[in-house]
Amino acid sequence: MSCPNFELVTLRGGGKSIRSVAHGETMHIGTDPVTEASELHIRQQKIAERGTLWNGPGPFAIWDVGLGPAANAVACITALQGAGVEAEIHSFEIDTEVLEFALRHSRELGYLAGWESAVERLLAEGHSEPLPGVSWILHRGDFSLMAPAVTPPSAILFDPYSPARNPEMWNFGTFQMLRASAREEIPCVLTNYTRSTSARVTMLMAGWFVGRGVPTGEKEETTVAANRLDLLEDPLDAAWLSRVLSSTNSAPLRGRLYGRDPISAEDYALLAALPQFEGA
């Protein structure tokens, strides 16, 4: 079965990944699906450690926002092996065509090996149980228009296409909805591949505390957000705030259209008054 919307590509290190022909973007560029998922999400979120120590309330919930070819979700499942925790992985995806493509090429991609039956059931039935006590649930639809009534997240793996290609997923409303879903009594961390000033400004103004994340692949820096400042190892500081004014791409993203604009005086005043920058 052909799939003109996606194609396999060979990365610089020799590994395989998937390129979206429609979006003109290669997934996990500069590294490979397993390495990026491990560096950006699993280790940085401390999924295995937090899962092992989890004592509620409710199951340990991971929101996989942008299921794509399931590299991040499978990395979470692998990390939870042996943790003995009741967990839920909620994967959100508007179109599962790329996962269906990945499943047909599981041998070349590698990371789906051993999990094919779990993926097949997820696609067919909307849920599967890849490990005892671990539920994997698929939510189909446009996440930016959802108000998910599911277990509040402890971890959010935020991995949609870029703001230029998928602006509605990066706007103020989406990050505000995510922040409202993170309960104050449950520590929650969000990891993402971007270092965009406008994306970070949008996250901050939506109520997140935001910091610098680990390098991965060709990216020297990524982004981490949390519902508590003490969860961040390297929070954005006064020096970063001062550079926002000189950036040509620092306006918060609103609506469903992508724009590259400097921040307004009004928005900058709101940004500078946020708790993260008190005393800056």
Steps between C-alpha positions, in 0.01 A plus 500: 500500500650832393498807720588813301470724808797341677834350409788330679822698515851408614640734762860616522583235761357223283171454684160522335228755557186625329454811289162663456474591134200726565670699777852479359635399842709202608419358842789474748737672258864500609459189713261203488160428656636297793779742593283810480218344702748386765695826527220751461217329685584183694820599680411868533157414641649222717212277387642176644590655836177693540297198396672276754444751782144592400242464779202682353247644501380281216722346234823655378374683192707592197351720230659426163393805300575421138519120489652506151690174434482411874873523576436703815216281624699179444798654681271569797370144497854366491604728787209380713594133469567371848370815670196315635288812466143549387541738208304651213649629177255728323607549139335781305509501121291659226606246235658157560626457143862552605471232770347260250795576270747441786335170585545380141868592526561384857799287401684792338415745777587257779334662801162333443652150515310295758222756535325440167201320653448781754506757219265294285248476782535870579417587140214249476336546839628831634675343798744226590693369801863466394609419858311372804342802665590736215210623284566668166205705375465671163304826471429592139432858399640852499660539843488880477118475503476243779441527871619151596299350787767246594740442789698820572857476370822456692698513175421664167701404193417787267602403148286648221635628170674839518313828562546599136322181386257449786442839670174407674687249717739769625263783578404655831171311521667160464763567765239654729285188466800280578583711805142479625515120463807480726372486858684706758535200735666287230851602385490524121782546249468573128789433261535622143760530224468876437710792621281758326464826691139544391410145611663557839325836542169332414557223757593753770199720435276191509609437860798264471840542657751454218865399483777388270504133408770253404667495157396230258611428145585828326325706767727655761205575725136398538219612730356372828188637666346411835217594731753566778815708473704260715454227240723689256877453511575804281208746502495793261637803683537876484769476233265303274216743574715796395570337163130453426469867410767473230355185343307532175304184582384549857129580483278238664316281250126561499234364270566240232735690268879510529670836520856610577474830683678683783322512832280802571564732792176382662589130474853563621366674809279197571795265443737691727240503780470121510606321823799339324661840456424654838794713600650487151 
